């Protein structure tokens, strides 16, 4: 039986609905299993959506071509995979964080620009960098930015497929295990960049 709010109350199933063919009660997410009309329990059960938090950390999107490209690639990847994520009940929360200071770099344990993390995990654990002329123009000194390695090739902009793959891996094979991060130490490359920006 259900009350006016469709909440099952006082149901001993077989005795309440008069079904004498069943002697046991099986409680499921839908309610009881006596029969299709027993208890009039609504069949649609609202399940909590799975949430994926995607962080995009960068030094600059106004000048740096690598950060601009990563931003565009990320937007395209999300656009392409959005229907799949929606169909599987996954909600994606995107944080775009301009890491403009050493304080923010420490707060987010920023290692290299740009960085993309899915649920706190960098989509590329190995950090490889090369000279970034646009960030050099920005700060007035030589600065390295991230190089992305995907399927044996190197890119200055993360391939859209690499981002989609990381998202889908989290949806279909992700775990709730929290990996212990090593103690953060800001790379010299970032220290050099922030020092140059202060001295401009």
N, C-alpha and C positions, 0 to 999 in steps of 0.2 A: 504494500500500500504506500501511497505517497501523500504528503500533505499539500497544501495550496502552493507551496514553493517548490514542488517537485522533489522534495527530499524524502527518501525512503524512511518510513517510521514503523517501528513495531512489526516488521514483517517476519513471520516465521514461514514464509513462502507457501509451502504446500497446504498448511492449515488455513491461511488467509485467502488463498485464491481457489481453494477447493480442489486442487489438483491432487488426486489420490494415486496417480501413477508413479510419483516420485517420493521416495522416502528420505532423501538426503537433500541438503541445500548446498549449492555451490555458489559462492559469492565471487563475482567477477567485476571488472571495471564498469560493466554496464549495469550491475546490480545483481539480481539473482538469475538462475537459469531454469526456472520452472517452466516457462513457456513464453511465447511472444507477447502476451498481454499481461502477464503476471506483474504486479507492482507498478505497471505503467512507468517504469524507469526510463528516462530519456536515453536513447542509444548513442547520441553524439556526446562524447566526452572531450572536453577542452584540455589538450595536453600543453604543457609548457614548451615554448619554442626554444630550440637550441640557439645559443648566441655565440657568434664569433666576433672577437674584437681584433680589428686590423689597424695597426699603427704604422703610419708613414712619417718617418723622421728625416728631416732634411736641413741643410744649411741655408739654402736660398733658392727660391723659385722665380725670382725676378731677373736674375742674371745667369745662374748656373744652368747650362744646357742639359746636364745629366739629371739634375733634380727636376727640371721641367719635363724631361722625357719620361722619368720614372712616374711622375704625377699623372701624365697623360696615359701611360701604359697601364697604370693602376685603375684609372677611371674606365678605360676600355675593357679591361679584364672583368671588372665588376659588372659592367653593362652586359657583357656576353654571358656571364655565369649567373646573373641575377634570377633568371627564370628557373634554373635548376635549383638554386638555393631556396627560392620561394616555394617550389613544388615539394621540397623535402622539409619545409617548415623551419628553415634556418634564417635567423636574423643576423645581418652583418652591421656592426657598429664600426664606423671608420673615424679614426682620429688622425688628423694631419697636423703635425707638430713641427713648427719652425724652431729649431734648436739654436737660438740666437746668443746663448751665453754658456760659459763654463758651468754655471750653476744648473742650468737645464740639462746640459750634457751629463752631469753627475746624476741628476734626478732620474733621467731616462736611461742611464748607463749606455750612452751613445758611443759607438765604436767607429763607425764610418758613415759618410754621407754619399748617397741616401741609404736609408735602411727601411725595410718593410718587415714587419713582424705580424704573425698570425697567432693570436692568443699568447702573446709574449715570446714566441719563438721566431728568431730570425729565419727568413725563408732561405737564406744561404749562410750556413754557419762559418764557412771559411771566408775570411776577409782578404780580398785582393784589391789593390788600388793602383792607379796610374795618374800621371800629371793631368790636372784639370785646368785648362787655360782660362775658362770663364770664371772659376773661383779665384784663380790667381789675379785676374783683372779686378775682381770684386774687392779683394783684400790688399792687393799690392805686393804680394809675395807668392812664392811657388807653393801650391797646395795640391795634394793628391785626393782624388775622389774614387768612389767604389767602381770596381769592374765586376760584372756579373758573369759567372760561369754556368752555362746551361747546356746540357747534352754535348759536352766536349768543346763548346765554342765560347769565346769571350765577347761580351757586349758592354758598351758604356751605358746602356739603358736596359733595365730588366725586361726580358721578353714577356709579352702578354701571357704566353702559354705557361711560363714559369710561375707567374702569380696565380693563374687559374689552377694549376696543378697543386700548388701549396694550399689553396683554399679547399679544393676537393679532397685532398688527403686529410685535412682536419675534419671535414664533414664525415667522411666514410671510414677513416682509419685513425682519427685523432684519439688521444688518451687524456685522462684527467691528471696524469702524473705530473707533478711539479718538479722540474729539473732544477737542481741547485746550481745557481750561477756562481762563477768564480768572483772573487772580490774585484770590484771595478777599479781600473786604473786608466785615466784618460790617455789615449794615444798621443804621442808627440806631435803628430800631424794636426790634430785638432787644437792642441795647445798653441801651435804655431799660427793657425788660422785666427783663433780668438785674440791672440796677442797683436797680430797684424791689424785686425779690425779695430782694436782699441787705439792703436797708434796712428790711425788714418787722420 
